Amino acid sequence: MSWDEFMYSLLLITSQSNKTIPVAISEFSSQFGVDYGMMITGGCIATVIPLALALIFQKWISMGLTSGAVKKGYESAKKGVTVKMV
């Protein structure tokens, strides 16, 4: 997420249930101080879910990324066939 999108979501989204994770984490700072523990906890929780999904689906992610790189395409990658490039 770029800073532009952060600012748009910070300014335009008013309901608590629609806020994005970075905006919700940024609300742990106020004019009186910053709750670093809550910010770090929120960042860790926000990182765990995509990381777990990437680890679970890594086989399909790598097949999808490499399917266009071989001549036979997705079907040969699915069967485990390797294509030698000469």
DSSP file (Angstrom, degrees, kcal/mol; ACC not computed):
  #  RESIDUE AA STRUCTURE BP1 BP2  ACC     N-H-->O    O-->H-N    N-H-->O    O-->H-N    TCO  KAPPA ALPHA  PHI   PSI    X-CA   Y-CA   Z-CA
    1    1 A M              0   0    0      0, 0.0     2,-0.1     0, 0.0     0, 0.0   0.000 360.0 360.0 360.0 129.5    0.0    0.0    0.0
    2    2 A S     >  -     0   0    0      1,-0.1     4,-1.8     4,-0.0     5,-0.1  -0.374 360.0-108.3 -85.0 168.5    1.4    3.3   -1.0
    3    3 A W  H  > S+     0   0    0      1,-0.2     4,-2.4     2,-0.2     5,-0.2   0.833 118.3  60.7 -66.1 -30.9    1.3    6.5    1.1
    4    4 A D  H  > S+     0   0    0      1,-0.2     4,-2.3     2,-0.2    -1,-0.2   0.942 106.7  44.4 -59.4 -48.6   -1.3    7.9   -1.3
    5    5 A E  H  > S+     0   0    0      1,-0.2     4,-2.5     2,-0.2     5,-0.2   0.852 110.5  56.0 -66.6 -34.1   -3.7    5.1   -0.6
    6    6 A F  H  X S+     0   0    0     -4,-1.8     4,-2.2     2,-0.2    -1,-0.2   0.930 109.1  46.2 -62.0 -45.2   -3.1    5.4    3.1
    7    7 A M  H  X S+     0   0    0     -4,-2.4     4,-2.3     2,-0.2     5,-0.2   0.904 112.4  50.4 -66.4 -41.2   -4.0    9.1    3.0
    8    8 A Y  H  X S+     0   0    0     -4,-2.3     4,-2.9     1,-0.2     5,-0.4   0.940 114.2  43.5 -61.9 -46.8   -7.2    8.4    0.9
    9    9 A S  H  X S+     0   0    0     -4,-2.5     4,-1.2     1,-0.2    -1,-0.2   0.844 113.1  52.9 -69.9 -31.0   -8.4    5.6    3.2
   10   10 A L  H  < S+     0   0    0     -4,-2.2    -1,-0.2    -5,-0.2    -2,-0.2   0.895 119.4  33.8 -67.7 -39.3   -7.5    7.7    6.3
   11   11 A L  H  < S+     0   0    0     -4,-2.3    -2,-0.2    -5,-0.2    -3,-0.2   0.840 124.6  38.3 -86.4 -34.6   -9.5   10.7    5.1
   12   12 A L  H  < S+     0   0    0     -4,-2.9     2,-0.6    -5,-0.2    -3,-0.2   0.769  96.0  78.1 -95.3 -27.2  -12.4    9.1    3.2
   13   13 A I     <  +     0   0    0     -4,-1.2     7,-0.0    -5,-0.4    -1,-0.0  -0.744  46.5 165.1 -89.4 120.4  -13.3    6.0    5.3
   14   14 A T        +     0   0    0     -2,-0.6     2,-0.2     5,-0.0    -1,-0.2   0.731  46.1  87.0-106.1 -27.7  -15.4    7.0    8.3
   15   15 A S  S >  S-     0   0    0      1,-0.1     3,-0.8     3,-0.0     4,-0.4  -0.534  71.2-137.3 -80.3 142.4  -16.9    3.7    9.5
   16   16 A Q  G >  S+     0   0    0      1,-0.2     3,-0.7    -2,-0.2    -1,-0.1   0.815 100.8  57.1 -65.4 -32.4  -14.8    1.6   11.9
   17   17 A S  G 3  S+     0   0    0      1,-0.2    -1,-0.2    -3,-0.0    -2,-0.0   0.674 106.1  49.8 -77.1 -16.1  -15.7   -1.7   10.2
   18   18 A N  G <  S+     0   0    0     -3,-0.8    -1,-0.2     2,-0.0    -2,-0.2   0.439  80.6 119.9-101.3  -0.1  -14.4   -0.5    6.8
   19   19 A K    <   -     0   0    0     -3,-0.7     2,-0.1    -4,-0.4    -9,-0.1  -0.352  62.9-121.5 -69.1 144.4  -11.0    0.8    7.9
   20   20 A T     >  -     0   0    0    -14,-0.1     4,-2.4     1,-0.1     5,-0.2  -0.354  27.2-105.3 -78.8 165.5   -7.9   -0.8    6.4
   21   21 A I  H  > S+     0   0    0      1,-0.2     4,-2.6     2,-0.2     5,-0.2   0.917 117.9  50.4 -62.9 -45.9   -5.3   -2.5    8.6
   22   22 A P  H  > S+     0   0    0      0, 0.0     4,-2.1     0, 0.0    -1,-0.2   0.890 112.3  48.3 -61.3 -36.2   -2.6    0.3    8.3
   23   23 A V  H  > S+     0   0    0      2,-0.2     4,-0.9     1,-0.2    -2,-0.2   0.915 111.9  49.1 -68.0 -41.7   -5.2    3.0    9.2
   24   24 A A  H >< S+     0   0    0     -4,-2.4     3,-0.5     1,-0.2    -1,-0.2   0.895 112.1  48.7 -64.0 -39.4   -6.4    1.0   12.2
   25   25 A I  H >< S+     0   0    0     -4,-2.6     3,-1.7     1,-0.2    -1,-0.2   0.878 105.4  58.4 -67.5 -37.0   -2.8    0.5   13.3
   26   26 A S  H >< S+     0   0    0     -4,-2.1     3,-1.3     1,-0.3    -1,-0.2   0.720  91.2  71.4 -67.4 -18.5   -2.1    4.2   12.9
   27   27 A E  T << S+     0   0    0     -4,-0.9    -1,-0.3    -3,-0.5    -2,-0.2   0.530  76.8  80.0 -75.4  -4.1   -4.9    5.0   15.4
   28   28 A F  T <  S+     0   0    0     -3,-1.7     7,-1.7    -4,-0.1     2,-0.4   0.505  83.4  75.7 -78.4  -2.9   -2.7    3.6   18.2
   29   29 A S  E <   +A   34   0A   0     -3,-1.3     2,-0.2     5,-0.2     5,-0.2  -0.891  61.3 166.5-107.6 142.4   -0.9    7.0   18.2
   30   30 A S  E >   -A   33   0A   0      3,-2.7     3,-0.6    -2,-0.4    -2,-0.0  -0.749  53.7 -86.7-138.3-175.6   -2.5   10.1   19.7
   31   31 A Q  T 3  S+     0   0    0     -2,-0.2     3,-0.1     1,-0.2    -2,-0.0   0.688 125.1  52.0 -71.5 -16.0   -1.5   13.6   20.8
   32   32 A F  T 3  S-     0   0    0      1,-0.3     2,-0.3     0, 0.0    -1,-0.2   0.598 123.5 -54.3 -96.8 -12.8   -0.5   12.2   24.2
   33   33 A G  E <   -A   30   0A   0     -3,-0.6    -3,-2.7     2,-0.0     2,-0.4  -0.941  51.0 -87.1 160.3 178.9    1.8    9.4   23.1
   34   34 A V  E     -A   29   0A   0     -2,-0.3     2,-1.3    -5,-0.2    -5,-0.2  -0.973  21.0-143.9-122.2 130.7    2.3    6.3   21.0
   35   35 A D     >  +     0   0    0     -7,-1.7     4,-1.9    -2,-0.4     3,-0.2  -0.720  24.3 176.8 -92.5  87.2    1.4    2.8   22.1
   36   36 A Y  H  > S+     0   0    0     -2,-1.3     4,-2.6     1,-0.2     5,-0.2   0.838  74.0  58.8 -64.0 -34.4    4.3    1.0   20.5
   37   37 A G  H  > S+     0   0    0      1,-0.2     4,-2.2     2,-0.2    -1,-0.2   0.924 108.6  43.9 -61.4 -45.0    3.4   -2.4   21.9
   38   38 A M  H  > S+     0   0    0     -3,-0.2     4,-2.6     2,-0.2    -1,-0.2   0.865 113.0  52.7 -68.5 -36.1    0.0   -2.3   20.3
   39   39 A M  H  X S+     0   0    0     -4,-1.9     4,-2.2     2,-0.2    -2,-0.2   0.919 111.8  45.2 -65.6 -42.6    1.4   -1.0   17.0
   40   40 A I  H  X S+     0   0    0     -4,-2.6     4,-2.3     2,-0.2    -2,-0.2   0.902 113.4  50.3 -67.1 -41.1    4.0   -3.8   16.9
   41   41 A T  H  X S+     0   0    0     -4,-2.2     4,-2.5    -5,-0.2     5,-0.2   0.924 111.1  48.6 -62.7 -44.9    1.3   -6.4   17.8
   42   42 A G  H  X S+     0   0    0     -4,-2.6     4,-2.3     1,-0.2    -2,-0.2   0.891 111.3  50.3 -62.2 -40.2   -1.0   -5.1   15.1
   43   43 A G  H  X S+     0   0    0     -4,-2.2     4,-1.1     2,-0.2    -1,-0.2   0.894 111.1  48.4 -65.2 -40.0    1.8   -5.2   12.5
   44   44 A C  H  X S+     0   0    0     -4,-2.3     4,-1.9     2,-0.2     3,-0.2   0.913 112.6  47.5 -66.3 -42.7    2.7   -8.8   13.5
   45   45 A I  H  X S+     0   0    0     -4,-2.5     4,-1.1     1,-0.2    -2,-0.2   0.899 110.9  51.9 -65.2 -39.4   -0.9  -10.0   13.3
   46   46 A A  H  < S+     0   0    0     -4,-2.3    -1,-0.2     1,-0.2    -2,-0.2   0.752 113.2  46.0 -68.1 -23.0   -1.3   -8.2    9.9
   47   47 A T  H  X S+     0   0    0     -4,-1.1     4,-1.7    -3,-0.2    -2,-0.2   0.792 101.7  64.2 -88.3 -30.9    1.8  -10.0    8.6
   48   48 A V  H  X S+     0   0    0     -4,-1.9     4,-2.8     1,-0.2     5,-0.2   0.891  97.5  54.2 -64.2 -42.5    1.0  -13.5    9.9
   49   49 A I  H  X S+     0   0    0     -4,-1.1     4,-2.2     2,-0.2     5,-0.2   0.946 112.1  40.7 -64.5 -51.4   -2.2  -14.1    7.7
   50   50 A P  H  > S+     0   0    0      0, 0.0     4,-2.3     0, 0.0    -1,-0.2   0.879 116.1  52.4 -64.0 -34.3   -0.6  -13.4    4.3
   51   51 A L  H  X S+     0   0    0     -4,-1.7     4,-2.1     2,-0.2    -2,-0.2   0.924 109.9  47.8 -65.3 -43.8    2.6  -15.2    5.3
   52   52 A A  H  X S+     0   0    0     -4,-2.8     4,-2.4     2,-0.2    -1,-0.2   0.907 112.1  49.8 -63.7 -42.0    0.6  -18.3    6.3
   53   53 A L  H  X S+     0   0    0     -4,-2.2     4,-2.5     1,-0.2    -1,-0.2   0.894 110.1  50.7 -64.0 -39.3   -1.4  -18.2    3.1
   54   54 A A  H  < S+     0   0    0     -4,-2.3    -1,-0.2     1,-0.2    -2,-0.2   0.894 111.8  47.4 -65.5 -38.8    1.7  -17.9    1.0
   55   55 A L  H >< S+     0   0    0     -4,-2.1     3,-0.7     2,-0.2     4,-0.2   0.889 113.7  47.5 -69.5 -38.4    3.3  -20.9    2.8
   56   56 A I  H 3< S+     0   0    0     -4,-2.4     3,-0.4     1,-0.2    -2,-0.2   0.917 122.1  34.0 -67.4 -43.0    0.1  -23.0    2.4
   57   57 A F  T 3X S+     0   0    0     -4,-2.5     4,-2.3     1,-0.2    -1,-0.2   0.105  80.8 115.9-101.6  22.1   -0.3  -22.2   -1.3
   58   58 A Q  H <> S+     0   0    0     -3,-0.7     4,-2.5     1,-0.2     5,-0.2   0.826  73.1  57.2 -63.6 -31.4    3.4  -22.0   -2.3
   59   59 A K  H  > S+     0   0    0     -3,-0.4     4,-1.9    -4,-0.2    -1,-0.2   0.943 112.5  40.0 -63.0 -47.1    3.1  -25.0   -4.6
   60   60 A W  H  > S+     0   0    0      2,-0.2     4,-2.2     1,-0.2    -2,-0.2   0.824 113.7  54.6 -74.0 -31.5    0.4  -23.4   -6.7
   61   61 A I  H  X S+     0   0    0     -4,-2.3     4,-2.1     2,-0.2    -2,-0.2   0.939 111.1  44.5 -65.8 -46.2    2.0  -19.9   -6.5
   62   62 A S  H  X S+     0   0    0     -4,-2.5     4,-1.9     1,-0.2    -2,-0.2   0.870 112.8  51.9 -68.2 -35.2    5.3  -21.3   -7.9
   63   63 A M  H  X S+     0   0    0     -4,-1.9     4,-1.2    -5,-0.2    -1,-0.2   0.909 111.4  47.6 -65.2 -40.3    3.4  -23.3  -10.6
   64   64 A G  H  < S+     0   0    0     -4,-2.2     4,-0.4     1,-0.2    -2,-0.2   0.868 112.9  47.9 -68.3 -36.6    1.5  -20.2  -11.6
   65   65 A L  H  < S+     0   0    0     -4,-2.1     3,-0.2     1,-0.2    -1,-0.2   0.839 119.7  37.5 -72.8 -32.8    4.6  -18.1  -11.8
   66   66 A T  H >X S+     0   0    0     -4,-1.9     3,-1.1    -5,-0.2     4,-0.7   0.525  91.5  88.2 -97.8  -5.2    6.7  -20.6  -13.8
   67   67 A S  T 3< S+     0   0    0     -4,-1.2     3,-0.4     1,-0.3    -1,-0.2   0.837  91.2  47.7 -65.8 -30.7    3.9  -21.9  -16.1
   68   68 A G  T 34 S+     0   0    0     -4,-0.4    -1,-0.3    -3,-0.2    -2,-0.1   0.584 102.1  66.1 -82.8  -8.7    4.6  -19.2  -18.6
   69   69 A A  T <4 S+     0   0    0     -3,-1.1     2,-0.3    -4,-0.1    -1,-0.2   0.685  93.3  65.3 -87.8 -18.4    8.3  -19.7  -18.5
   70   70 A V  S  < S-     0   0    0     -4,-0.7     3,-0.1    -3,-0.4     7,-0.1  -0.701  82.9-123.6-105.6 159.5    8.3  -23.2  -20.0
   71   71 A K  S    S+     0   0    0     -2,-0.3    -1,-0.1     1,-0.2    -4,-0.0   0.865 108.0  49.6 -70.2 -37.8    7.3  -24.3  -23.5
   72   72 A K  S    S-     0   0    0      1,-0.2     3,-0.4     2,-0.1    -1,-0.2   0.743  97.2-155.7 -77.3 -23.5    4.6  -26.8  -22.5
   73   73 A G     >  -     0   0    0      1,-0.2     4,-1.4    -6,-0.2     3,-0.3  -0.491  47.7 -18.0  87.8-153.8    2.9  -24.4  -20.0
   74   74 A Y  H  > S+     0   0    0      1,-0.2     4,-2.4     2,-0.2    -1,-0.2   0.842 126.8  59.5 -65.7 -39.1    0.7  -25.2  -17.0
   75   75 A E  H  > S+     0   0    0     -3,-0.4     4,-1.7     1,-0.2    -1,-0.2   0.893 107.6  45.8 -62.1 -40.8   -0.1  -28.8  -17.8
   76   76 A S  H  >>S+     0   0    0     -3,-0.3     5,-2.3     1,-0.2     4,-0.7   0.857 112.4  51.4 -71.6 -32.7    3.5  -29.9  -17.8
   77   77 A A  H  <5S+     0   0    0     -4,-1.4     3,-0.3     1,-0.2    -2,-0.2   0.869 108.9  51.6 -69.0 -35.0    4.2  -28.0  -14.6
   78   78 A K  H  <5S+     0   0    0     -4,-2.4    -2,-0.2     1,-0.2    -1,-0.2   0.874 110.5  47.6 -68.2 -37.3    1.2  -29.7  -13.0
   79   79 A K  H  <5S-     0   0    0     -4,-1.7    -1,-0.2    -5,-0.2    -2,-0.2   0.592 115.1-114.6 -80.2 -10.2    2.4  -33.2  -14.0
   80   80 A G  T  <5 +     0   0    0     -4,-0.7     2,-0.4    -3,-0.3    -3,-0.2   0.649  62.1 153.6  86.2  15.5    5.9  -32.5  -12.8
   81   81 A V      < -     0   0    0     -5,-2.3     2,-0.4    -6,-0.2    -1,-0.3  -0.626  32.8-148.5 -80.9 132.1    7.4  -32.7  -16.3
   82   82 A T        -     0   0    0     -2,-0.4     2,-0.5    -3,-0.1    -5,-0.0  -0.840   3.8-148.5-101.9 140.7   10.6  -30.7  -16.7
   83   83 A V        -     0   0    0     -2,-0.4     2,-0.5     2,-0.0   -12,-0.0  -0.929  10.8-139.5-110.4 125.1   11.4  -29.2  -20.1
   84   84 A K        -     0   0    0     -2,-0.5     2,-0.6   -14,-0.0    -2,-0.0  -0.702   9.9-148.3 -84.9 128.7   15.1  -28.9  -21.0
   85   85 A M              0   0    0     -2,-0.5   -15,-0.0     1,-0.1    -2,-0.0  -0.866 360.0 360.0 -96.6 124.7   16.0  -25.7  -22.8
   86   86 A V              0   0    0     -2,-0.6    -1,-0.1     0, 0.0    -2,-0.0   0.407 360.0 360.0-101.3 360.0   18.8  -26.2  -25.3
